[in-house]
Amino acid sequence: MTRGGQIATCDAARRLAVETLIAERSAVDAAGPVARTFWPPWLRR
């Protein structure tokens, strides 16, 4: 795999990770404050 291909693959993986994180946070926010109490303290907002 060329360097350009590696960068494209890494960029796609990073984009997917960010989309997943945003979706998870949106789901927790929609569930309300009770859902946040089950998260470890360092993940609570």
C-alpha positions in Angstrom: 0.0 0.0 0.0 1.3 3.4 -0.9 1.7 6.2 1.6 -1.3 8.0 0.0 -3.4 4.9 0.4 -2.4 4.6 4.1 -3.4 8.2 4.7 -6.7 7.8 3.0 -7.4 4.6 5.1 -6.5 6.3 8.3 -8.5 9.4 7.4 -11.6 7.2 6.7 -11.1 5.4 10.1 -10.8 8.7 11.9 -13.9 10.1 10.3 -15.9 6.9 11.3 -14.6 7.2 14.9 -15.7 10.8 15.1 -19.1 10.1 13.6 -19.6 7.2 16.1 -18.6 9.4 19.1 -21.0 12.1 18.0 -23.8 9.6 17.6 -23.1 8.1 21.1 -23.1 11.5 22.7 -26.3 12.4 21.0 -28.0 9.2 22.2 -26.9 9.9 25.8 -28.0 13.5 25.6 -31.4 12.3 24.3 -31.8 9.8 27.1 -31.4 12.5 29.7 -29.4 13.0 32.8 -30.2 9.6 34.3 -28.2 7.9 31.5 -25.2 10.0 32.2 -24.9 8.8 35.8 -23.9 5.3 34.6 -20.9 6.6 32.7 -17.5 6.9 34.4 -17.0 10.3 35.8 -14.3 11.3 33.2 -16.9 10.8 30.4 -19.7 12.8 31.9 -20.4 16.3 30.7 
